[in-house]
Amino acid sequence: MTRFEDLGDAEKVQYVERDTADRLAHLDKLLRELDELGATVEDPDGLVSFNIGFDGRLLDIRIAEAVGTVLTNIDLENRLNLLFAAGVDGVNGMRAELWEQATDPRTS
């Protein structure tokens, strides 16, 4: 196996250019996968649903018009908090899995 130090100047430049291109392609792939990561969360009664992005931010929320006749404000707040926590946990797990795959040399 040839060591980098043993390469000539032109070969070193070619090696670095190839390596840089490979790393940038890998980074682009990771960014695309990260951008696609997210979760849709819906409560079992169908009264509330929302989407959470890869960074745990709320992207959109849908609340059924009937929610005011079924839940009190506190009940709605509690339901939203539980659903949001579950959604963020799911997104964090997906993000951790993505980073694990990204740093695993067997998947590169």
N, C-alpha and C positions, 0 to 999 in steps of 0.2 A: 504494500500500500504506500503510495507516494504522499509525503507530508507537504503541507502548504508551503513550508519554508524552503522545500527543495524545488518548487516550481520556478520557472523563469518569470520575468516581469509580465510578459504578455499573457502567459497562462494564469498568473495570479489575477489579472484584470478580468479575464474570462470567467474564472471561478467565482469571483466576487459578484460579477454581473449576473451570472446564473443563480447564485445563492440569493441575491437581493430580489430577483424576479420571483423565485420560488417562495420566499418569505412574504412578499407583497401579495402574491396570489393566495397564499394561505390566510393572510390577514383579511383580504377581501371576502373570502369564503366565510370566515368567522363572523365578520360584520353582517353579511347577508343572513346567516343563520341566527344571529342575535336579533336582528331587526324583525325576523319572522316569529320570534319567540313571544309568547303571551298566553293569556288565559281568558276564557269566557266563563263567568260564574253566574249561576242562576239558582235562586232559592227553590226548594221543592214545590212550593205553592204557585210558582210562576209570577209572583208579584214584583220581584226585583231581579234584574240581571245587569251585568256590566262586563266590560272588557278591561283587562289590566295589561299594560305593556311590559316589555322585558325588564324595565327598571322599577317595576312595582307601582308605576303611576296609573291612576284611573284615566282611561281613555274615553269611555262613554258610560252612561248609566241610563237604564230604562226602568221606570217605576210605573206600575199599572195604576190607572185612574182609581180603581176600586180599593187601593191600599188604605185610604183614609177611613173606609167603612169596615175594614177587617183588622187593622192594626192601630194601636196608639202610637204617638210619636216616639215614645220610649221603646216600644216593641219594634218599630221600624228601625230605629237607631241601633238597637241590639242586633237585629237581623243583618243589617248592613255591615256592622263591625265584624260579626262572625264570618260572613261571606267574604268580606275583604281580606281578613286574616287568612282564611283558607286559600283564597286566590293568590295572595302574595307568597304563602308557603309553597304553593305549586309552582309559581314562576321562579322562585328562588331555587327550588330543586331542579327545574329544567335548566336554569342558568348554570348551576354548579355542575350538572352533567355535561353541558356544552363545554365548559372550561376544562373539565377533566379530560374529555375527548380531545380538546385542542392541545393539551399539553402532554398527551400520551404519545410517545414516539411511534408506537405500533399503528396509530391511526393517521399519522401525517403523510 
